[in-house]
Amino acid sequence: MWALQDNMKDFVLALQDTHNKIKKCPQDLATVREDLEKAEKVFRDKVTELSRHMAWVIAVIYSPSKQHDVEWLLRGVLRTLEKASAYRQLFQYVPEFYIETCIHSFNALRNYFNTTQPFSALPDVNQLLQQYATFLVDHFADSRIVSNDLRDNIVQALALFTCHKDTLTVLENLPMNKRLSMIESLLAPYENRSWAHTNWILVRLWKGYGFANRYRHLPNLLPAKVQPTDFTFVSVQEPCPSQVFQSLLAKTLLDNEALSTRFLDTLMNQLNWSFSEFVGMMQEIAQVTMRSDNMLLEGRQVKICAACFEISICLLRVLEMVATVAPQLFTDWSRPSAELFLKRIMQLLSQIVMRVTVADGAFETLVTAPIPGLDSVTYFPVLSVTVGILAQLIVRCGGSSQEKAVRALLTDTGFLPAALDFMLARNANPEKKKEKVFSMSNYEEVSAEEVEDIESLMTYLQQQHILLGNNIQETDDDDLCTICYANAQTAFFIPCQHKSCRTCITQQLLSKRECFFCKAVITAVQDNKGRPLLREHFTSGSPRK
């Protein structure tokens, strides 16, 4: 049926194109006009034939009675699953085809029937939408569903539900306990579960806000050239952000210290993993392209590289949302993990900026080389979200929070303020063609206010870099933390007395309570003057294993 519809669209376009050519064809080109008229007749006959076939499909397959049959099936399956769920652990014995039928029936009603039978015309459609939304929210993270494929199908169905304004509104109007349960499940630590799809749901709740986060396709690609995949699907959706869920997410993160700490820890771990994998694949591909004119690359290698890049962008967008709606998680150092997370996010952003903007590097090779499958790997998506996070934590926060963020960024050994000049092409090579020089100001997706934010960020960082260089005091090598070699040893473990910096200790305690060096169980942490530190980590329950 879809092949029939696609063929009909192709022939209709061909008929319209031929008709326009006949109009423009000069009268003296009789032979050309005759050929065009013959082609027009062929296309018209084919469209007529396909139209009759389509009329039969609409009357027999897409009929009102068939639509009501599918609706009846969906309502029956939803009631069955609702009753089965009440039997607690016995729910895990429900045959998988009930859940699969539920998802397929809804997709058929909403997407597959012809416009002559619109989904909105169904009786009690709002009640049906609410019932289906409740099913998705209750079960997308249900531990009783043991099949990973089945859970992925439910998560993808929920992701599609958040892509459209009308269905997203249904989720926003669910009872508060359902909405809260959904957010808490989305914010669960990214460990031992399928986290990619749930991360994309968070991205979709944010898309439309953030730095230049309004595009439906990458600026360097025409809409017709975009081939949506599992990883790029989020990018081509029309933005429909949810302020309701953003507010609920901020409240949940700020109120639940344990949840926010574990979520941010695993989120940054996944970002570090995905971008590191991308860098490794990027370097391998760059080496191949430099050695071979034919660019003989494995298709799997290219796909993995593009996928890791897309995953990194999605994870960065979630970090941007967290930094915007709940900046206290990074800037309020009365929270036990804020200092650690601020340093970690600045370290990650520094790594990304330096890897992407280095002149004649592997990233530039990937961007400039015509490699099929890597069209989505460009400067714009990665630098726009990176500068968006920096602008949020440095330009917009102000006060002591701004000073903390700037110091965390500038004290990172891998960061140079000059790297940000790349954003506006301040140090562009004059020999390069103008159209090949990257600059945020050249993109209509970037507003004038956002360009001003970049300029303010660059100017402020350069000034602070000079001041910090004049005031910084070098730490003796013997006093440096032997874990990170970036900070001074400011604390020690009890009972083993081994020393480290507070940042490394905090990160260690997020995962385990044992000494770096001797593996002794840590009972307390004190600063060099004997005062207790990080007491929260020893009173909040058992750490993860």
N, C-alpha and C positions, 0 to 999 in steps of 0.2 A: 504493500500500500504506500509505503514511503518512497519506494522506487518510482511508482506511478506518479506521485506528486512531484518528485524531483524532475522526472522527464518532462512533465507538463510545464513546469517552470522554465526549463531550458528551451523548449520549443516556443513558448510564448515570447521569451526574450529574443530568440532568433527571428521570430515573425515581426516583432516590433522594430528590431534593428534593420531588417530587410525593407520594411515599409518606409523607414526614415531615409534609407539609401535611395529608394525610388524617387522620393520627393526631391532629393538633392541632385539626382542624376540629370545632367544636361540633355536637352532634346536631341542634339545632334549625335549623341552616343546611343544609337538605336540598338546595336547588338548588346551592349552592356545592360540597357534597360530591359531588353527581352529576357536575358538570363536572370536578371533580378526578379522579374515578374514570374518566371517559371519557378524560381526558388520560393517566392512568396506563396505560390499555389501549393507547393509541396508542404511547406510549413503549416499553411492554413488547414490542409487536409489532415495532417498529423495531429494538430491541436484539436480539430473536430473529433477525430477518433478517440483521442485521450479524454476529451471532455465527456463523451458518451460513457467511456469506461469509468470515469470518476463519478458520474451521475449514478451509475449502477452501484458503485462502492458506497456512496452516501446513502442510497435508498435501502441497500440490503445489509451492509455491515455497520455503517454509522447511523443506524436508524434510532428513533426514540426508544423503541422497545429494547434494543440491544443496550443502549445507554442505561436504561432502568434496570436491566439485568445485572450489569456491572455494579451499579449503585447498590442494589439489593445485596450482592455478594460482599461488597465492601462493608456495609453496615453490619451484616451478619458476622463477618470475620472479626470486626472490631468488638462486637459484643462478646464473642467467644473468647478473645484474648483478654478482655477486661475481667470476665468471670474466672478464667484460668489463672490470671495473675493473683487473684485473691487466695489461691491455694498455696501461697508462699513458695517453699522450695520445690513443690511438685510442678511449678511452672516450667522448670527446666526440661520436663518430659513432653512438653507441647511439641507436636511435629513442626519442623521448620517451615513446611509449605504454608502453614497458616500465616506466619509473619511475612513470608515472601509474597503470598497472594494479596495480603493487605497493602503492601507497598506498590505492587504492580497494578492493582485495581485503582488505587488513587492516581497513579501516574497516567493510566489509560483514560480515566475520566477527565483529568485536567489538561492533558497534553495531546492525546491521540485522536479524540473525536473532532470531526469537522466543525468549523465555525457555525454551521447551521444548528449544531447541538451544543451550545456553550455550557461550560461547567457552572457558571453563575446562575443558569436557569433551573438548576436542580431544586426540588423542594427542600426546605430546611437546610440550605447549603452552609449557612453559618454554623449551625449545630454540628454538621458533619465535619467541617474544618476544625472546629474546636475539639471534637472527639478524636480525630486523627492526630492533631497536634499534641494532645494529652498522651496518646499512645507513644509518639516519638520521644517526648520529654521523659516519660516514665521508664523507657526501655533502652535508650541509646547507650546508657552506661550501666545497664542491668547485669550484675555479676552472675545471675542465674542463666543467662544466655551464654553457653560455653563455646559456641561456634564463632571463631574470629571472623569468618566471612559474613556470617549473618549479622554480627554486631556492626561490621563495616557498612553493610547495606543500610542498616537503620541510621547510622551516623550520616551517611551520604544523603539519605532521604531528609534528615533534619537540616543538613547543609543547603539542600535545594529549597527547603521551606523558608530559609532565611534570605534567599536571593531576591524575593519579590515582595513588594511593599504590602500587598494585601494579606499574604500569608504571614509575613513578619508581624503585622498588626495583630493577627490572631494569637501569636505567641506572646506578644506584649500584654494582651488582655486575659491571659490565663491567671488563675488564682496566684497570690503571692508565693505560697509555698511551692507551687510548681515552678515558677520563675526562679526562685532561690535555689531549688534543687538542680535546675538546669545549669545555672551559673557555677554552682559548687562542683558539679560534675565536669564542666568545661575547664575549671581551674585545678582539677586534681593533678598531682605531680605527673610529669610526662615519663612515667616509668612503667614497664610491664603492661603497657596497653597501647592500642592504636591511637597515637596522639596527632598524627598529621591532619586527619579530617576534622578533629575537634579544634585544632589550631586554625584551620581555614574558616570554621564557623565564627571564631573570634575576629578574624580578619574581616569577614563580611559584616559583622556588627559595627566595625570601625570604618569600613570603606566609605569615603565621602568626607571624612574628617582627616586631619593630619596634613603633612606637608605634601602638596601636589598629589594628593591621593584621590583624585577625581576622574582619572582617565579610564576608559573602557578598553583601550588597546594601547600598546606601547607607541610612543610618538613616531618611532622610526618605521612602523609597520602600518600598512593600510588595513582597514577592517577586513577586507576580503582575503588578505593574506594571512590572517591570524587563524591558526589551526588549534582549537581548544583541546588540551589534554587534561589529564587528571590534575596536573600541577598548574597549568595556566588558566584553568576554568574560572578561578576566582578573579582573575584580572579582567576578563571580558564581560563581567556582569555589571549591569547598571548600578551605580552606588545607591544604597538605601540604608544608611546608618540608623542605629537604634539608640536614641538617647536614654530610653527606659533601661535597656540592658547595660549601657555604659555606666549609668548611675548606680545600678545594682552591683555591677562588677567592682566599682570603686569602693562602695560600702563594704562589700564582702572582703576585699583585700585588706582594707584598713582595720576592720574589726576582728578579723581572724588572723592573728599573727602567725600561727603555725602553718595555716594553709598558704598564705602569701609567701612565706619563706621557702617552703618546699616547691611551690609553683615557680617562683622566680629562679630558684637554684636549677631546677631541671630544664626550664625554658632556656636559660643561658648555656647550660651544658649542651642542649640540642643545637643551639645556634653555633656554638664553638665547633661541634662535630660537623654540622652540615657545611659551614664555610670552609673548614679545614679540608674536608673531602673535595669541595669544589676547587680549592686552590691546588690540591694535588692533581686532580684530573685536568685542570686548566694548564698546568705546567707540562704535563705529558703531551697534551694536544698541541701546545705551542711548539714544543720540540719537534713533533712530527711535521708540523706545517713548515718549519724552517728547513727541515732536511729534505722534504719531498715537494716537488712542484704539483704532483697529483693529489696531495693531501689525502692519502689512503688511510682513513680513520675507520675504526670499528663503529658500527651504528650503536651498539650497546654503550660504548664509551662516551659517545656524544650525548646520548639520552641521559646517562647518569650525571654527566656534567651539568646539563641544562636543568635536570630535576633538583640537584643539590643547590643550584643558584636560586631557583624558584622557591624552594623550601626556606632558604636563608632569608629571602625577601619577606615571606609570610611571617616568619618568626620575628624579624625586625619590626614589622608593622604592629605585631602584638605588643612588643616592647614599647613602641611609640605610644600605643593606646594607654598602656599602664603608666608610662611616664607623664602622660597628659592628664589622665583622670585621677591618678593617685601618686603625684610626685613625692609625697611624704615618704614613700617607701625607699626613696633614694636620698632625700635631702634632710629628713628629720632624724638626726643622729642619736636622739633619745631612744629610737627603735634599735634593738640590738644588732640587726643585720643590715641597717641602712648604709653604713660606711662601707661594708664589704661589697654590697650590690652596686653602689656608686662607682667604686674602683673597678669592679668587674665589667660593668657596662662601658665605662670609658676605655678600658683595655680592649674590649671587643671592637668598639667603634674605631679606635686607633688602628687596630690591625686591619680592619676592612678598608679604611681610607688609604692607608699606606700601600696595601696590596693593589688597590684599584687605580690609584692615581700615579703610581711610579712610571716615569717616562720609559718608553720602549720595553715595558714589561710584558708578562704573559697575558695580562688582561687586555692590554692594547692590541696584542696580536690577535686575540679572539674576536675583538670588536671589529677590527679592520679587515680580517680575512673572511672571504665569502664561504663560510662553512655551513652547509645545510644542517638544520636542526638546532643551531645556536643563535638564531635570529633574536631570541628573547634576552640573550646575554648582552646587555648594553650598560652604559654608564648611568642612564637616567633612573631606572628603578632602584638601584642600590644606593646611589649617592643622594637621591631625593629623600629616602627614608632615614638615611644616616644623618644628614644635616638637619632633618626634622627633629630627631631625638636630641641632638646637640643644641639646637635652637630652643627647644622646650626647657631643657635643664640648665642652660646657661643664659640665654637672652631673656626668657620670659619669667624665670623664677625670681631673680633679683635677690638682694640682701645677702645674708650669710650663706644661703643655699647656693647662690651663684658662685661665691668664693670657693666653697667646697667642691663644686663640680669642676670649676676651672683648674683648681689645684690637682684634682684627681686625674684630669686629662693631661695637663702639662707635665706632671711628674712621671707619666708613663714613658718608659725609655724608648718606645717605638714610635712616638708621635712627634711630628714637626709641624708647627703652625703653617709653614709655607705650603704644605700639602693641600690646605683648603683653598689656596689660590686657584687650584685647578677648577673649582666650582664655577668661577666666573671668568675663566681663561685669562687670568692676569699675567701668567707666565707662559702664555702660548707661544709656540715656535712660529715666527712670522713667515717661515718658508712653507708651512702647511697651508693648504687651501682653506679658505674661510669656512666652507661648509663642513669641513672635517674637524674643526675645532669645537670641542665640547664647552658649553656654557649654559648654566641654568637659565640665564636671562633670555636665551634663544627659544625657549619653549613656552607656548601659549598656556600650557597646563600650570605653569608657575606664575602666580600672581605678583603684582608689583610689591605688595606687602611682604611676600615671602622672599623676594630678591633683597629687600631692605634688611630682613632678618639675617640673610647670609652675610651681607656687607657688615652689619653690626657685629655678628659673631666673629668674622675674620679680624676686624679692627680691634675688638676687645681682646681676643686671644693673643694677637701680636703684642699689644701693650702689656698684658699680664705676663707674657713670656719673657719680656725684657726685665720687668720688675722682679719676677721670680728668679731669674738668672742672677740678679744682683744680690738678692737676699738669701738665697739658698745656702745652707750649710752642709758641707760634705760630711757623710758619716764614715767613720773609720771602718775598714774592711772587716775587722774583728767583731764589730758591733752590728753588722748587717745580718738580716734574717737569712739563714742558710737554705731556706725553701724557695723564696722568691728573689733574693738578692736585690731587692728594690727598697725595702723599708728597714728601719732599725729594729732591733730586738727590744720589744717593749713589755713582754709578758713571759711567764713561765708556767709550766704544768705542775700540778700537784697530783701525785707525790714524787714524780721522777725528777723534777727541777729542770727539765730541758727547756730551752728558750726558743722563742719565735716572735714574729710580729703579730699584732692583733688581727690583721686581715687574714693571714694564713690560718691562724687558730680558729677564727670564726668559720671560715670555709670548711676546715676539717671537721668541726663539730656539727656541721649540717648533715654529714654523712655517717660519722662514727665518733666514738669517744675513746680514742686511743692515741697515744703519743706518736708523732711522725717517726721518731728515731728508735725507741725501744718497745713500742707497741703496748706499753703499760696502760691500764684503764685509768682515764682521767677522772678525778673526783672534784677538782676545782681548778680555776685559772686565776692567777694574781699578776698585777703589774710589778714592775721592778722595785717598787716601794712597799710591796706586800699587800696592796689593796686588792679586794676581790674584783674580778672582771667577768662579764658574760654569764652572770648568775642565771639568766633566763634559760640558757641551754641545759641547765642541770635541774630545772624544776618543771619543764614542760612535757615530761614524759620520755619514753624511750626513743632513741634515735632510730633511723632506718638502718637496716642491716645491709 
